Amino acid sequence: MQHVSKFKKLTAKTLIAAVDFSKSKHSGYFTTYTGEEATPFEFSNTLKGFEKFWDKLQKFKRKCEFEDVVVSFESTLYPLYRKQRSKNASG
C-alpha cells in the first residue's frame, strides 16, 4: 500500500480546489499558488452535481496545464476565498 502524505508541497503546477459542503448545495472554488482563480460556483448534492464539479475542475486543470490537484474540504473554503479576494483587492 502506498503511503500518502497529509501535506503536499504546492507549486506553480498545483491546482487548489476547495469545496464547502452543505445539505443540498455545495460551493466550489479553484485557485492556484500564483493567484489565478476561477469564479466560485455552486453544485448540487447529486451525481449530476458532482459531475459538474469534476468537469469544471478538469477544464481548469487542462486550461492552466496543471500537474497536481490538492482538494480542500469544508470550512477552509470561505477563509481561502476571503483571503484571495482581499489579496486581489489590495494590489
C-alpha positions, -999 to 999 in steps of 0.1 A, spaced: 0 0 0 13 34 -10 17 60 19 1 93 11 13 123 30 -13 145 45 6 176 34 17 183 -2 41 209 -14 23 235 -35 40 246 -68 31 267 -97 17 235 -113 -7 227 -85 -44 234 -88 -61 241 -54 -97 230 -54 -118 240 -23 -153 226 -16 -177 238 11 -203 211 17 -239 218 28 -270 196 29 -283 204 -6 -260 228 -24 -222 228 -23 -198 256 -32 -167 251 -53 -137 273 -59 -104 269 -77 -72 288 -72 -35 285 -78 -3 290 -60 3 321 -82 -32 336 -75 -50 327 -107 -86 318 -98 -119 306 -111 -153 322 -102 -168 304 -72 -198 282 -82 -225 260 -67 -233 224 -74 -260 201 -61 -256 172 -37 -263 147 -65 -243 127 -90 -250 153 -116 -238 180 -92 -205 161 -86 -201 156 -124 -204 194 -128 -177 200 -101 -154 173 -117 -159 188 -152 -151 223 -141 -120 210 -122 -108 191 -153 -113 220 -176 -95 245 -153 -67 219 -149 -62 215 -186 -65 252 -194 -37 261 -170 -17 229 -176 -16 218 -140 2 186 -130 -13 182 -95 -46 189 -77 -50 195 -40 -86 194 -27 -96 212 5 -129 204 22 -154 221 45 -147 252 65 -115 261 46 -134 274 15 -147 307 28 -115 319 46 -94 309 15 -119 328 -8 -118 359 15 -80 358 18 -77 356 -20 -102 384 -26 -85 408 -1 -51 400 -17 -65 408 -51 -82 440 -39 -50 453 -23 -30 450 -54 
